[in-house]
Structure formats: structure tokens, C-alpha cells
Amino acid sequence: MASRLEQALARFRRRQQAAQEAEARGAPKPPTGRGAEAFRARVEERLRNLEQQVSEIKGRVNGLIFLVAGTALTQVIMKLMQ
């Protein structure tokens, strides 16, 4: 079974080949001007925002893990003291 990477590469190659064939036929290229740059910038900004949110969630999860571990350790110590 082909991996996801292999499938993505196959799709990329098919698209690239189709674009080359269209160019050979004289078909117009898709616009890659200022709109594409603006789209790329917005995607990068959203990705950075998403990375920050994931980092914040990771910090909160780590805090919860330490809270639960500390609570469990406290309970064990209290049981041993009785």
C-alpha cells in the first residue's frame, strides 16, 4: 500500500505533467501574481497563529498532568502517614 507521501508525490507529478501538456498546447497559465503572494502570506500568518495556539494548549496539558501527578503523590503520602 502506497504511503501518503508517495500518493502526494504522484498527485504532484500528475498535476505538473498536466500543466506542461497545457503549456505545450498554448493554454494560459493560472495567475501567479500578487493574489498568490497575498494568499501565501495569509496562509503563513494563519499557520503561525495555529502554532502559537498549539503551543499554548501543550503548556496547559503539561500543567494538568503535573497537577494530577502532584495530587496522586499527595494522596499516596497522606495514606502512608496514617
Protein Blocks (a to p, Z undefined) as FASTA:
>chain_A
ZZfklmmmmmmmmmmmmmmmmmmnopacddfbfklmmmmmmmmmmmmmmmmmmmmmmmmm
mmmmmmmmmmmmmmmmmmmmZZ
